[in-house]
């Protein structure tokens, strides 16, 4: 947390009515008895993970502004928890252990979404990561120093990389690929294709498309990969990525894990999702996101860098000793004949240097 400017207001009224919309959004399930000890308002602090701002006294008095877990009312899916809960501001996330593929399939069949605006996404991770907070900060925010707070901070933010430094170059490389597709276009349609490409490359949609493609192919971005396909999520949860002196491959390691891998089920509003197929130009072949049924969740940056963690509905954990059936193979999700990867890799190899390495170090093609 860090200090920022603030304005005074009546503490009691502000808490009860949440009248100051830009700060002091406090869970009604906090430690209200501690509010009575607050005497004055001097300055404000901000949680850099979510952009939530509070008068410093609320934090100092450890009133658990994000709510105390055992006071929070039950939310959809909470009753299914058999592995505890994760915490994010104002709610808890049920953790559910899946012992085998039948458990997983039965659970997925049972999901019934009643809000068409919330589109379920999956994100599989071989390892789970948590926000690193001090015990004192956990007590101040959650009233419990043992809480587990998931970290879904985008790669560019995590590595302090400015997207402004790389996007002009990446956009140019992507435009080169799109321009090269003219040889696939029938002669009688080439003029209209060129016109459409000019319009596309100068539209706001191109920036969204370019950002999503960058993430799908391993460049740092301010968003996250997700998928609508549980098979893809299951692959990433059960496989470890290995880069052995430039030879890149995935190894199935479920039975070797000491901690169960996780599949997050996210339920972000549709407006925060980018399906690159909406913008994908004709004749183009981006086989990696195609095969992975990949989506792009925007966006985490600035003082709201862990925004996507608040979109997690449930966290499913895979028993390392369980049988999860036939899991997708790496060459299914990372096709060796990916046209775009083949086009872009020689360009990256040619221009890559010490200055550009932080941007391109995670771009890879697999060794089969």
Secondary structure, DSSP 8 states (H G I E B T S, - for coil): -EEE------HHHHHHH---TTS----TTS-GGGGGG------EEEETTTTEEEEHHHHHTT--TT--GGGS---TTGGG-SS-EEEETTEEEEEEEE-SHHHHHHHHHH-----TTB--EEEEESS--B----HHHHHHHHS-TT---B----HHHHTT--HHHHHHHHHHHHHHHHHHGGGGS-GGGHHHHHHHHHHHHTSHHHHHHHHHHHHHTT---SEEEEES-HHHHHHHHHEEEEEETTEEEEEE-GGG-SS--EEEEE--BGGGEE-GGGT--TT---HHHHHHTEEEEE---GGGTTGGGGGEEEEEEE-TTS---S---HHHHS-TT-HHHHHHHHHHHHH--TTTHHHHTT------
